[in-house]
Amino acid sequence: MASVVPLKEKKLLDVKLGELPSWILMRDFTPKGIAGAFQRGYYRYYNKYVNVKKGGVAGISMVLAAYVVFNYFRCYKELKHERLRKYH
């Protein structure tokens, strides 16, 4: 028989929709907790895509693609203004 996992220890994908508000309130939103979450995310990404036996360019290319998309959204206002300008 499977043991019951406490709500605080569940992953986000395992939380039911009705439990979501209480799960969010149990998270640690201190600077130390947020830094720990980013560190766990970094290590999970690094071990899944970069630190593998037969690695490729997938891990680095995803970071580069995210960087390009982020900068596009950051500069969209200026790019939109340039697009509507007529050169003649």
CORGILIN-V942810 format. One record per backbone hydrogen bond with DSSP energy under -1.0 kcal/mol. NH is the residue of the N-H (numbers start at 1). CO is the residue of the C=O. E is the energy in kcal/mol with one decimal. If there is no record, write none. Layout:
# CORGILIN-V942810
NH/CO/E ; NH/CO/E
This chain:
# CORGILIN-V942810
14/11/-1.1 ; 23/19/-2.2 ; 24/20/-2.5 ; 25/21/-2.0 ; 27/24/-1.2 ; 34/30/-2.5 ; 35/31/-2.4 ; 36/32/-2.1 ; 37/33/-1.9 ; 38/34/-2.2 ; 39/35/-2.2 ; 40/36/-2.5 ; 41/37/-2.2 ; 42/38/-2.4 ; 43/39/-2.5 ; 44/40/-2.3 ; 45/41/-2.3 ; 46/42/-3.0 ; 47/43/-2.5 ; 48/44/-1.4 ; 49/45/-2.5 ; 50/46/-1.5 ; 51/46/-3.1 ; 52/50/-1.6 ; 61/57/-2.6 ; 62/58/-2.0 ; 63/59/-1.3 ; 64/60/-2.3 ; 65/61/-2.6 ; 66/62/-2.4 ; 67/63/-2.1 ; 68/64/-2.3 ; 69/65/-2.5 ; 70/66/-2.5 ; 71/67/-2.3 ; 72/68/-2.1 ; 73/69/-2.4 ; 74/70/-2.0 ; 75/71/-2.0 ; 79/75/-2.4 ; 80/76/-2.9 ; 81/77/-1.7 ; 82/78/-2.1 ; 83/79/-2.1 ; 84/80/-1.5
